[in-house]
Amino acid sequence: MDLFEPDGNRANGANGENGENGENGANGENGAENALLPPPPVIPPDVVPLRAEAVITPETVKKKIVRLPIARRGLGTKGQKIPLLTNHFKVNVTNNSKEDHFFHYSVAVTYEDGRPLDGKGAGRRIIDRVHETYNSELGGKDFAYDGEKSLFTVGSLPRNKLEFSVVLEDTPSNRNNGNCNADGDGSPNESDRKRLRRPGRSKTFNVEISYAAKIPMKAIGDALRGQESENSQEALRVLDIILRQHASKQGCLLVRQSFFHNDPKSFVDVGGGVLGCRGFHSSFRTTQGGLSLNIDVSTTMIIQPGPVVDFLIANQNVRDPYSLDWTKAKRTLKNLRVKTSPTNLEYKITGLSERPCKEQLFTLRNKNARDGEDGEIEVTVYDYFVNHRNIQLRYSGDLPCINVGKPKRPTYIPLELCELVSLQRYTKALSTLQRSSLVEKSRQKPQERMSILSNALKINNYDAEPMLRACGVSIGNGFTQVDGRVLPAPRLKVGNGDDFFPRNGRWNFNNKKLVKPTKIERWVVVNFSARCDLKALVRDLIKCGDMKGIAIEPPFDVFEENPQSRRAPPVVRVEKMFEDIQSKLPGQPQFILCLLPERKNSSLYGPWKRKNLAEYGIVTQCIAPTRVNDQYLTNVLLKINAKLGGLNSLLAVEFSPSIPVVSKAPTIILGMDVSHGSPGQSDIPSIAAVVSSRQWPTDFSL
C-alpha cells in the first residue's frame, strides 16, 4: 500500500454496516421515522422572535412594491476625526435648457442586403456619418450613442421613426487604432490623414432610428439633492454614455467606463510583448452630498505596438526571428491590426503564409503583356516587393508573410513591412512574472495619483462636451473633501492572558506566547537547491518555536534536491522529490517545510502546493531564506501554527458580550467567495471557498 494513502480502516468504516443502515433508514420503509430531526434552535432566553404584522393576500400582491433604501441609524462617532480628499468631483446642474427630457431611441443598422451589422467599432462610424449627412433632418440634435443599439438626445427628434442610408469606405476607424495625437484633441495626425485617404471598396448601410422611451432630466436634479427616484439610474446611465462617446471622439480605447489614451508615457512593459496601459475610470455617482463624478486610475493590458517581429520575439522570449514558433505565432497574431509601409494602410491579420516569403507564389497581372503573351504571371512575394516595388527586404525572405486578405483570396505582406498599431487589448491571462511586474510598476504615491487624476480632468475638458452643456451639467475641478475617522486599534489577547495593542497597523510577537500553540512531531525539510545553512535554520526554528510555546521535535529527515534535476520542468522536480520522500518515510508527515531557490514567483510553488494539499492533504510552508532572523522565523511560525490548528491571538472583544444576539448564543460566522478563471482561461473551473468561525463567542479560557 502507498505510504501516503488514507487509512484503510477509516475508508471501510464509511462503507460498512453503519453506512448501510443509514442508507436503508433514509430510503426504506421506515425512512420517515429514522430520518434525523433538525437540531433545536438555540435562542437566548431574553430574545423574542418577531412576528409578521401583515398577511399576504391577492389584493396586497397586486399593489406595486415600493423599495426604499434602509435608513441609517445614525453617523459613527468613534475615532479621531481627520479631513480627507476623495477622488470625487462635484457636479452642478443648471436648468437653463428648455428641453426637460432625454429621449431614448432604438438603433438598427443593416447592410444593403438587409443583413444585420456584424463586428464592433463600425456602429460609431456609421452613426457619425448619419449625423454629418442628415443633420438638418435630425433637427440639428447632438447624439449620445452607446455604440450598439441605444441612442439618446436632449429633446425629441423631428419624427418618432427615421430611416437613412449612408455610404462608408471600407477603412478602419480613426478611433481605436489609437493613432490620434497624444495631446488628446481628437484630431487625426498626419499618418491618420494618409491612412484615411485609402481608396477602398464602399459599403452602403441602412440605419433605422425608432423612439423607445423618454427619461425626465429632473431625475438628475433629484440625484443631485440625494433623492433617489426610479428614473435616476437611467438618467445617470445616459450621462455615462456621454462620457464614453466623449472619450471615443478623442481616440481613446474604451473598456466599459475606463478610457485609455495613446500616450507612450502611460505604458509600462511587463514582459512577453505586453504593456500595461494606464488610463482612468470615469462615471457619475450618487452620494450623500449629491451627485459627483468619480475618476480613478485604471490599467488595461495592450499588445506592444511597433514591428510585428519585435513583438513576437518578446512574446516567445527568443533571440531572433529564426527561432520563432510560427504555429504559436499564427494563433497570437490572428485578428490583430497592422499598419503597412510604405503605403501606411491598416489591415487586420487573418493568418500567415504556408511558405517563406522567397517561396510563396501568387498570381500577378502583367500590364506590359503583348498580344499572344500570358496576361498573368506567377511570382514570389519577395520578388514582387524587391523587383516590382523596389522595396529592400533585410530579413523577411526566409520568414512567413502576413496574410491580411480573405482565407480564399489571401493578400501577403512581408513581415518587416508590418507594424502593430497601438491600443490593442491583450486579453489572455498574465503569467506570474507579468503580474508581479505590473504590480511593481503600477504603484503610486497619493500625490502622484492626485496629479494624474487632476490632469485627466483637464485633458478631457468635459465642459466642452455639447451633450453635457445641453443637460446643464458642469463639473468642478477640485477634489471633494470629507470627514474621516481613525478608529482605535483593536485590543488583542495573546498567551498567558496578556493584553496586546497593535501600533501603526502592526503587531510584533517577539517575547510573546501564542494563545494556543500546537505541537510539531512528524515533520521533514525539503530543499529545492536553495543556498542555506539547513542545520542552523532548523536549530533556530526550534528555538524560536520554544519561545512562542510551540514544541517542535527534530525533523525526521532533510531531503536535498539532486543537482541534476535543477534544469528539469517544475512538475518533474516536484514528482522526483515526492518519490524520494515516499521511499524513505514510514508514513505521511504532519508537516513539510519547503525551501525554494527564488524569493519571488518561484515556478515550483504552484506544483508543490498542488501536490501536497490537493493530492495528499499535507500541510506545507514554503520559505525563501535569504535573510533569516528572529522576526522572520516568528512570522513563519505564526503561519505554521495557524495551519496546524493552533491559535495565535484572539480579539479581546470576544471575551465581552458586546455584539447583540451572536455574543450570547453559540454562533457560526461564515464567509464565502468564488473565484473564476482569468480571461483566456476558459478551461479553468470556478472555485468556491467557505470559511467559518470555530467557536463564537469563545469558550477559550486564558
N, C-alpha and C positions, 0 to 999 in steps of 0.2 A: 504494500500500500504506500502511496505517496506520503512522505512525511508531512506535507502541508495540507493534506486532505482534511475535511471536517471530521469530528469524532463520529465513528460509525454507530456507536450506541445511541447517540443523540438522534441520528437520522432514523434508526429503527424505531425509536420511541415515537417519532412523529407519525409513523405509518403502522403502528402496532395496534393492540387491542383497543386502547383508549381512543385512538383516532377512528377506528371502525365504528365503535359505539357512538361516538359523537356524530359520525356521518349518518348512521341509522336514525338517531334521535331527531336529526334535522329533516330527513327526507321520508321517514317511515310513518306508520300509522299514528304513533304516539308523539309525533313531532311537536304538536302544539303544547303538550304537557311538558316535554323535556326541553323546549326552547328556552334559552337564557332570558330572564326578565331584565329590563333596563335597570341600572342602579338607581336607588332612591335619590331624589335631589337633595343637595347639601345647601340648606338655606339658613343663614343666621337667624336666631330667634326673634330679633328685632326688625327683620325685613318683611314687609307686607307686599305681596305681589299686586301689581296694578291690574285693574280690570278695564276692558274696553267700554267706553261710555256709549258709543253709538253702535247700532246694529245695521249691518249692510242689507239693504233691501233693493229690489229692482228700481225703485224711484231714485235712491241715492246713487246707484251705478250710472244712471243716465246723466246725472249732473256732471258738469265739467270740473275736473280736478284741478285746483289751483295749487301749484307747487311754489312754496316760498322758501328762501334760504333760512337755515337755522340761525336764529338770533344769538349773538354772543352774549354771555352773561356779564361781560364787562371787560375792561382792559387790564393787562397784567401790571403789577406794581413792583414786583421784587427786582432786585438788582440795582446796579449803578447806571444811571441814565447817561447816554453819550449821543452826540449828533452823528448821523451817518448820511453819506451821499449815495444815492441809488442811481442805477442806470435807467432811470425813467425820466422822460421829458414831458413837461406839462402841455396838454392840448387845450386850445381855446377854440370856441365855435362862435362865430358871429352870424346872425340870421339876416344877412343883407340880401341873400338870394331870394328872388320871387318864387323860385321853384321850391316845393316843400316835400318832394318825394324822390327817391331813387326808383327808376323804372327798370325792371329786370326783363331781359329778352332772351329767348332761346335761339341759339345759332346752329344752323345745319349747313355744312359745306360738303359739296359733292363735285366729282369730276364731271366733265361734259357729258359722259355717257350714263350718268346717274349713280355711279359707284360712290360710296362714302369716302371721304378723305382719310387716307392712312398715313401714319408717320407723325412724329412730333415736330413742332417748330414751324411747320408750314402755315398753321392756322393764324398765327400772329401776322405773318407777311400778307396773307390774303385779306384779313380784316383791315390792315393798314392800307392796302390798295383800295379796298372799298371806301375807306374814309377819304382817301385822296381823290378818287374818281367821282364819287357821288356825294360830295359834301353838301351841296345845295339841296339834294333830295332828302338828306338826313337832317335838314334844318340847322346845319352848322353845329350839330351837337358833338361834344367830345365823348369818347368811349372809355369804359373800364372793362377790358376783356380779359377773361381768365385763361385764355389760350386753348380752351376746349369748347364748351357748349353754352357758356353763360356770358352775357354782355350787359353792362349796366350804364345808364345815362342819368344825368341830373335833369329831371323833367322828361316829358314823353317825346318820342319821335313823331313825325307828322302822321304816320299811319301805324296801325297795330300789326300789320304784316307787310314786309318789304322783301322784294326779290331783286338780286343783282347778278350780273355776270362780269367777271374780271379775268384778265389775262396776265399770267406771270411767266417770265422766262425761267427755265429750269436751272436756277442758280441757287447756291446756298444762302442762308440768312446772313445778313450783316451783323446779327447779334451774337449768337452763341459760339462763333468761332473765336470770339474774344479779341479780335484784331482792331478794336476801336482804340482811340487814343487813351493812354493811361490817365490823362487829365480828367477823364470822366464826363466830357461834354457831350458824348454820344455821337459826334461827327466822325465819318469814316476817314481814316488816314489815306495816304497815297496808295498803299498796297490794296486797301479796300476798294478804292475807285477803279483801279486797274482790274481787279477781280470782278467787280460788279458790271463791267463793260463786256464781260464774256458773252460772245454770241452763242446762244444755246437754243434748244427747242422750246417753244412756247406751249403753255398748257392753259386751258380755259377751265375756270371753276364757277360753279353756281352757288350763290350764298343766299340763304333764306333766313330772315330775322323776324321772329314772331314774339308778340307780347306774352309774358308769362305771369308777372306779378308786379306789385309796387310796394315799396318799403318807406314808411314815413321817416323823413330826416329828423323829426322830433326825437326819434329814438337815440340819436347821437347826443342831443342835449340832455336826455334822461340819464344816459350813461355818464355824462359829464358831471351831473349832480349826484351821482352814486345811486340813481334809481333805476334798477333793472326793469326792463319791460320785455314783452315777448318778441319785439322786433329788434331789440338791442344787438343781439348776436348777429343777426342778418345784416344790420347796418354796419357793424364793425367788420364783418366779412367783406363788404364792399370796399371799405377803406383799405383793408389789407390787399385786396386785388389791385387797387390803385397803386399801392406801394410796389407790387410785383411788376406792374406794367411800367412804372417809372424806372425801375431798375433795368428792365428789358430794353428800354429805349437807350440806356447808357451803355449797352453792350455787355451787361453782366451775365454770368452763368447763374441760373435760378435753380435753387434746390428748396422747394416749398417756400418758406418765408425767409430763407437765407440767400444773400446776394454776394457774388464774388467778382471783383474787377480783375481785368487782365493787367495786373501790376506786378512785375517781377520782384519788387521789394517785399511783396506779401507771400512769396513762395519759399518753402523750406524743403530741402532734399532729405528724404527719409530712406533712400536707397532703393535699389531694384527698379530704377526708372520711374519712380513715383514721387510726386511732390505733394506736400501739404500746402493747400492754398487757403490763406487766411482771409476771411470776409466778415460779414456781420449779419446778425439776425435782427429783423425789424418787424414789429407788429403792434397793433393798438391793444391796450389792456384797460379793463375797468378796475379801479382801485377804490379804497375808502376815501381817497382825496379827489375822486373824479376820474376823468379819462386821461390816459397818458400813453406816450409812445415808448415802448420798451425796445432798447437797442443793446445788443450784446455781441461779443466776439464769437465768430463761428469758423469752423475749419472743415473743409472737404478735401478729398484726395483727388488729384488730377494726374494725367499722363504727362511725363516730361516732354515739353514741346521742343521742336528742333529736328535735326536729321533723324530719320527713321532708324538708321543703323546705330546711332549713338544710344537711342532708347533700347533697342534690342540687346546691345552689348551690356548695358547696365541691368536690364531686366533679367538676363540669364547669367550675369556675372562671369563673362568670358573675356578673353584678352583681345580678340579680333573678330571681324565678321565671318571669317572662315571656320570658326569654332562653334557657330550658332547651330542650334537645333531648329531646323526650318519647319518641322511639323508643329512644334510648340509655338514658333513664331507666327505661323499661319493662324492659329487659334487666337493668339494675343492681339494680332493686328486687325482681325475681321471687324468691320463696321467703324473703324477709326477714320477720322478725316485727315487728309493730307493736302498740302499746297505744293504744286509742282513748279519747278523752274525750267526754263526762263519765262514761261507763259504766265506764271502767277495765278493759275487756275486752281480751284479747290474741288476735290473729289472724295468719295467715300470708298475705302478699301473693301473689295469683295473677296480677295484671295491672293494667292501667289502663283506665278507660272510654274509649270511642272519641270521645265528645263532651265538651265542657266541662261543669262542674257545673251551670250555668244551663240547659243544653240537654239533659242526659242524663235521659231519661224512665225511669220504672219503674212497675209496677202496684201501687197502694196499696189495701188493703181499706178500704172506707168503713163504719166501725162504726155511723155515725149514719144510714145509708141507711134511708129509709122504704119501705113497700110500694110496689112498682112502680118504685122508683129502682134504678139500677145499683149493685150492691154493690162494684164495683171502679172506681177512677178512675186516670187517668194523670197523674202529677205529676213535676216535675223533682226531682232530688236536692237542689238548692239550696232550692227551695220547701218541700220536706218538712222540712229541718233548721231553716230560718228561721221558717216559719209554723206547722208542726205540732209541732216540738220546742222552739221559742223559743230557738234557739242562733244567736247572731250570727256571721256569717262575714265576715271582713275582706277576704280576697283570693282565696278558693277559687273564686269564681263563674266566673271565666274560665279556670280550670285543670282538667285531667282529675281524675277521682276515683280513689281507691284501690279496687281490687276485691279483696275478701277472701273471695269466695264461690267456687262452682264455675264452670267455664267456661260451662256451660249454665244455671246459676242464679246469676247474679252478685249480689253484695252490695256496694253502692257507699257509700263514706265520703269526705266532703270531705277534701282534702289536709291542711288546717291542724288537723284533729282527730286526726291520726295522729302518733305518736312512735315512733321505732325503739327497741326495748328494747336493753339493754346486753349486752355479751359475745357478739356475733355475729361469727364469724370472717370476715375478709376474705382470700380465698384466691387472688386474682389477683396477677400479678407486679407488684412495685413499680417505679415509674419511677426513673430515675437520681437525681432530686432527692429523692424519698421515701427511697430507700436512704441517701443521704448524710445526710439529716436524722435518720434513725433511728440511724445510727452516731454522729452528733454528740451526740444527746440520750441515748444509752444508755451513755455512758462512765461508769465508776465507779472511784473510788479503792478500794484494798484495804480500808481501814477502813469505808467506806460499804457495801461488799459484805458484809463480815463482819456488820455491823449488820443488814442486810436478811435474811441467812440465819438469824441468831440469832432475829430477830423472827418469821420464818416458822416456825421450830421451835416457838416459844411459841404462836403463833396456832393451829397445827394440833393441839396438845395430844394427841399420839399415845398418851400414857399412858391417856387416857380412852376409847380405842377398844376396845370389848368383845372383838373378834376377836383383837387383839394380846394383850390380857390373858389370853384363853383359851389362847393359844400360849405364855404365859410370856415374851413378848418385851417388853423395856424398852429405851429409847433414851437414851443420855447426852446432856447438854446442852452439852458442851464440845467445841471443835474438836480433832481428833486431831493430835498433834504428831509429826512425823517428822524424821529427819536428812537434810539435803540437802548437796550438794557443789557449790561453784562451780568449774567447770573452767577451767583456764588458757586464755586466748585463743590460737587457732592462729596460728603464725608464717606470714607471707606473704612471697612473693618478688615484687619489682617490677623495673622496668627497671634495667639495669646490674648485675644480681645483688644489689641491695641487699636487706637484710632489713627487714621492716616488721611492727610489733607493734600490733594494734588496741588501743584503750583504751576501756573502758566500752561495748563493743559497737559502736564506730565506728572508722572509719579515714579519714584525710584524705590525699588525693593531691596536695595543694599541694606544689610543689617536688619532685615525684616523676615519673620517667619510667614509661611503661607498658611491660609486658613485651613485647608485640608490637603496636606502633601500626600502624594502617592508613594508607592514603593516599586523600584525597578529591579527585577531579579534576573529575568531571562532576556538578555539583550546582546546585540552584536554591533560592531562598527564596520562599515563598508567604505572603502576609499577608492574613488574613481580617479586615480592618478593626480590627486591634489597634493601639493607640496606642503607638508605639515608634520610637526613632531607629534605623532599619534600618542605616544606614551604620556607626554606632558599634557596633551589635550584631555585624555581620559582621566588622568590624575586630578587636574584642575576642575573638571566637570564634577567628579565625585565629591571633591572638597567643597565646591560651591553649592552642590545639592544638599550636603550635610548642614550648611549654614542656613538653608531655606527650610529644612525639615524633611527633605526628600532623601530617603535611604536608597542609595544606588550601589548595587553589588558590582564587582568587577565584571567586564563584559566576557561572554562565553568565548568569543574569538574576534579577531580582526581580519577582515578579508581585503587584501590588496589586489587591485586590478592587474592583470597580466599586461606588461608594457606593449606586447604585440597587438593588443586589442584596441589601442587608443585611436587608431585611424578607422576602425570599423564604424558602421552606422550606429546611432544611439540605441535603437531597438536591439541590435545584435549584442552590443556591450552589456545591456541590461540582462538579456537572456543568459549570457555566459556567466555573469556574476551570480544569477539565481541558481544556475546549475551547480556552481561551486558551493553556494550556501547549503543547498539541499543535500549535497553529498557529504557534508561534514556535520550538520546539526542533527541532534537526536529528535528534535521536534520543532514545532513552529515557535519562533521567538515572540516575546511580548512586545518588543520594540527594536527598531533598527535606526541607528544614527548613520546618516549618509553624508560623505564629504564629496562635494562637487568641485571640479577644477576651475570653473568660471564663476566669477562673483555675481554676474548678472546674465539672465537669458540663457542659461545652460540648456543645450539641446537634450540633455539626459533627464531633465526634471520631469517632463510630461510622461515619457515612457516608464520611468522609475515609479512615479506616483500611481500610474495606471496599474502596473504590475502588482504593487504592494496592496493598494486599497481596493481596487475593483476586483482583482482576481483572488486575492488571499485574505483581505481584511487585516493586514498587518499595519500597525501604527508606525509611521516613519517620520523622521525630522531631518531635513536637508540643510546643510550649512556650507558656506564657502569661507573657511577660516583664514582670512588674510591678516587680520589683526585681532588676536584673542586676548581679552582681559575680563575682569570680574563682571563688568557691566554687560559685555557681550554674552558671557555664559549665563548670567542671570536672565537675560531676555530669552535665550534659547530654552532654559529650564521652565520658564513660565509657559511657553508653548507646549513643551513636552508634558508638563503636569496637567494642563487642561485636556490634552488629547488622551491621556491615560485615565481620565475620570476624576482628577483632583479639582480642588477649588483654590484659586489664587487669592481672591479677595471678595468681599461682599459689600453691597451698599448698606450704609448704616440705616437707611430708611426702611430696609426690610425687617428691622427689629422693632419698628414702631408702626402701629396700625394707622397710617396716615392716608391711605388711598381708600375711598368708600367701597364697601362690599368686598372687593377682592383681597383686602388686607385682613378680613375677618373670617373668611371661609377658604378651605383648600381650593386653589385655583390653578389651572394650567394656562399659561400665556403662550400663544402660538404665533410664529412668524413664518410667512410663506412667500416664495418668489419663484419666478420661472425665467430661464434664460433660453434664448433662441440662437440658432446658428448665425454666424456673421454673414453679411452679403456675399454671395458667391459660394456659400457652403450649404447648398440645398440638401446634401446628404447627411448633414449633422442633425440629430434629433433634438427636439426641445427637451430641456431637463428641468423638472420641478424639484424644489428643495423645501423642506419643512423643518423648522427648529422649534423647540419649546423649552419652557422653564421646567425644572425638575421638582422644585419644592417652593411654592409661593403660597402664603407667606412662609418664610423659612422656619424650620423647626431645628435649625442647627444651633447648638449651644457652644459658645466660645469659652 
